[in-house]
């Protein structure tokens, strides 16, 4: 499947063509240019560089991200609890197409076309690899005692943590479906966390995380709309 690597300014310039006025969450793009005039000139120059018909597939991929029927957002950090290496990913399904996008540290964005059913896997495959945690899972009520039980598992030094959210509908009228979190505990393993009225903390791998995301998205057939 085709893929593209864009710098932060390139992504910002081409994203503006989609008609969206905000960079898609959880991406962040900043400029080092000194003035607004310099920034606008750079953005116009980038758009001119990408104006040929050979760039139409990239424009189509960006439109899938901009006008999704369903999207997946993944945000978090890896390497340390201080968030020194941000995890920023988003994927979208629209009109029978799938697109996965990852922003790497340093702001470069990698955009990849894929089958609609494969968007979740494309994203979760970019997470740090981790074995399932060794502690037994718990389901706790939202009480101080319940929070203390969950904290005994989760409030330890971690190497990666974050949140996955699934949202249906267009960006101007989103309908959140649900989500879950993960936390990779140093010298132990990965735990998945979800729930509203009660909170479940379960050991799990990336495959378990993918299965949870698939339950939120529902069945997605190859080449078919959501």
N, C-alpha and C positions, 0 to 999 in steps of 0.2 A: 504493500500500500504506500502511496506517496507520503512524504513528510517534508517539513520545512523547518529551518532554524532561523529565527528572527531575533535581532537585537531588541532591547527595550524600546528605543525610539522607533524602530521599524514597526514593531507590533502596535505601538500607540498610534502611529500615522495610519496604518492600514485598518485598525479597529475603528477609527473615526469614520471610515467609509461605510461602515455597516449601519450608521445612523444612531448607534448607541453613544450616550454622552458620558458613560463611566466605563473604566477598564473593568473587565469581569473579575469578580471576587473568586479566589483570593489573591490575584496577581497585583503587583505593585510596580509602577513604572515612574521613575523620576528623571529629571533632566539636569545635566551639569552646565547647560548654557546660561549665560549671564542675564540675557534679556528675553522678553516675550517675543520681540521681533526676530531674534536669532532662532528661537524655538520654532516659530511659525514658518520661517524660511526653511529650516531643516525638515519639518514635517511635509511641506509642499514638495521639497526636492525628493524625499523618499517616495511620496505618492506618485510623482512623475516617473521615478525609476521602476515602479511596479505597475505601470499603466498598460503594458502590452498584453495581448491575448494569451501569451504563454503563462501569465500569472492568474488567469481565470480560475484554475483549480484551487489555488490558495484563497482567492476571494470567496469561492463557494464554501470552502471549509470554514472560513471566518464567519460566514452568514449562518452556518449551522450552529456555531457557538453563540452567535448574537441572537438568533431567533429559535430557541430550542423548544421542542415538545416536552423534553425531560432533560435535566442536567444533574451532574454529580459534582460536588465541590469537596475537595480534600485540602485541609490546612493543618499545619502542625510544625514541628521542629525535630531535628535530629542532631545527634552529637553531644548534646548537653542540655540540662534543664534551663539554661539561660537563653535558649532559642537561637544559638549562634548560626545554625544552618536551617533556614526556613524551608518548609515543605509547602509548595503551592501548586495545586493541580485542579483542573476542571475538565469535564467531558460533557458532550451534548449529543442528543439524538433528535433528528428532525427530518421529516420527509423521506424516511427510509435510509438516511445516512447517519454515520457515526463519526465523531471527531474527539480525539483525546489531546489535551494540551498540558504541558508541564513547564513551569518556570523554574529554571535552575538558578542556584546562587550566582549572582553577577548579572541577573535580569534577563538572560537569553531565554526565549520561549521556543520550545519544540512543539510543533503541531503535526498530528498524524491522523490521516484518514483510517478508518477501520469499519468493520461491520458493526451495526448498531448493538448487537448482543455482546460485542467484545469490548465496549468502552470501559466498563468497570475493571476488567482484567488488565487492560492496557495501563490504567492508572495505578492500580494496586501493585502491579509488578514493579513500579518505580520506588516503592517503599523499601526501607531497609529490611533485610531478611532477618527473621527471628523465630526461634522455636517457641512453642506454647509454654506458658509459665507453669511452674511446678506446684503452686498452691491450688487447693480445691476451690471451685467456684462457689460464690455465695449470691443469694438474692436477699436484699435488705430493704426495710421500709425507710422512708425519709424522716428518720428520727435521729437524735444524737447518738443513740446506741448503734443504729444501723450504719450511720456515717463512720463511726469508729471501727466497725468491722471491715468496711470497705477500705478504710485508710490503712489498716494493717497490711493489706495487700499492695495498695497503690502508692502510698506515701513513702516511697523509697527512691533512691537515685535511679534515674532513667536514662536511656540512650536514645529514645524516640517516643514521641507522643503526638496525638492529633485527633481530628474530628472529621468524619465523613457525613455529608448531608446529601439527601436526594430530594429534588424539587421538580414538580411538574408545572407545566404551563409556561407562557412567555415571560420574559423578564419584567414587563410592565404589570403583570398580574400573576405573581408566583403562588404556587400552592405547595408548601412544604409537605413532604410525605413522611419523613422521619430521618433518623441518623443514629450513629453510634460513635464511640471514641475507642482509641487504642492507646496503650501505654506499654512500652518495652522496658522492663525492669532489669537493671544491670545485674549480671550474673544469675539471672533467673529466667526471664522469657516474657512473652507477650500476653497481655490481658485485654479482653474486649469488654467495653462498658456500655450499657444501654438501659433504657427504661424511664418511665415518668412517675407513676404512682409508687413504684418500687424500682430499685436499681439492681441490675444483675452485673456481676463481675465474673467473667469466665476466662480461663486460659484458652488461647487460640492462636492459630497461625495465620499467615496471609490468605490461605485457602479458606479458613473459617471467616475471615473478614470479607472476602469476596462473596461467600455464600450468603452472608448477612445482607450485603448490598443487593445481591440478586433477589432476595426476598422483598426488599423495599422497591426495587424497580419493577418487579413482576416479570413474567415471561416475555422475552423479546425475541421474535423470530428473525432469521437472517433476511436482510433486505426489506423489512416491512416496518411501517410506522409503529410508534409506541401505542 
